[in-house]
Every structure is written in C-alpha cells, then in structure tokens.
Amino acid sequence: MAESLANDQRANEPAFPYHDVHSVWDMHKQQYTRVETTVIGGLTKRELFAAMAMQGLLAGNPPRPPGNEESATALITNASVRVADALLAALKEVQP
C-alpha cells in the first residue's frame, strides 16, 4: 500500500499550499501585462497525516517493545506512515 500511495498525486500535494500571486511588469509597454500564480508548498498531505498519527501515538502510552530505543522508534515511525497511508487510501475511495 505504501508504494502505491507514495506515488499518488493527491498524497503528494501540499497540505497547506501558499499561492503567491504577483503581477508582471512589461518594461516596453510600461504596464502590468499579466498575473502569475505560483503554488508554494510545505508538508505533503502524506507527511502531515503521518506526523499527526505519530503525535497521537506518542501522546498516549507509546508501544515500548523489548530491546533498544531504535526498535521503538522504528515501530512508531512505521506505524505512523501506515496510518497515514490507510487514511489516504480510505479518502481516495470516497472522493471523486
């Protein structure tokens, strides 16, 4: 599931895009000739959902498997990405 969602267009869209709108000045005509819009992103939806899932996992009683801290970190990060991918897959099914 993670492979298909990693390449999904909606999953990789910015979660909170910023639209930079500006006018373009034509030096020859001495006037503004057009308006350009640039979308500037930040976190993708997938990254945002994974971060929110991780926050929820860590806010409660996070799983602590026996072993070192790296195994606990890997467990939480992998679970966060799986939750994000599951949410994106469910949204993909109900949205046009």
N, C-alpha and C positions, 0 to 999 in steps of 0.2 A: 504494500500500500504506500509506503514512504517513497518508493521510486516514482510511482505514477504522480503523486502529489508534488514531488519536488519539481517536476516539470510542468505542472498545471499552471496555466496563465493566471487564473484567479488567485491561487495560493501565493503567487509571487508578486501580485500587485501591492503597491504601498497601502498600508493600513490607514494612514492619515496623510494623504498626499497634499502638498502645498502647490497651489497654482500661481506661478509667477507670471503676471500679465504686464506687458510693457509695450509702449508704442515705439515704432521705428521711425526715426527722422531721416528724410530724404534730403541730402545736402543740395542737390541740384534743383529740386522743386521748392526747397525751403518750407517744407511742411511735413507733418506726420503722414505717412503713407499706409501704414498697416499696424495691426495689433498682433503681437505674438504671445503665445501662451506656452510656458514650459512647466511640465509637471516635475516637481522635485519630491522625491520620496524619502522615506526613512526606513523603519522596520517593515518587512513584508507582513502580510496577514498571517502567514505560517509562523514567522518568528514571534509576532505579537501573541498569538494563541499559545505557542509553546512557553513563552515567558509567563503568561498568566497561569497556565497549568502548573508550571514549576513553582510559582509563588503560592498557589493553593496547596501543593504537596508539601512545601516547606513550612507553611503556616500552621498546619495541623501537626500530627505526630508523624514525621517523615519515616519511611521504612529504613531500618538500620540492619542490613544483612551482616552476618558474621564476616569478619575479615577487615581489610583496611578501609580507609576513607575513600580511596579511589573507586572501590567497588560500589560504595553507597552513592557516590557522585555519578557514576555511570548508570546506576539503576534509576536515579531521579531524572537525569537528563534524557535517557532513553524513554522513560515513561512520559515525560513532558512532550516530547516530539510525537510519540504515538497518540497521545490525547489530542494534540493539535491536528494531526493527520486525520484522526477519526472525526473530529468536528468538521474539518474542511470537506471530507467525503460525504458526511451527512448533509451539509449545506449544499453541496453540488447536486445531490439527489432531489432536493426540494426546490431549488431555484432554477429558473429557466436558463 
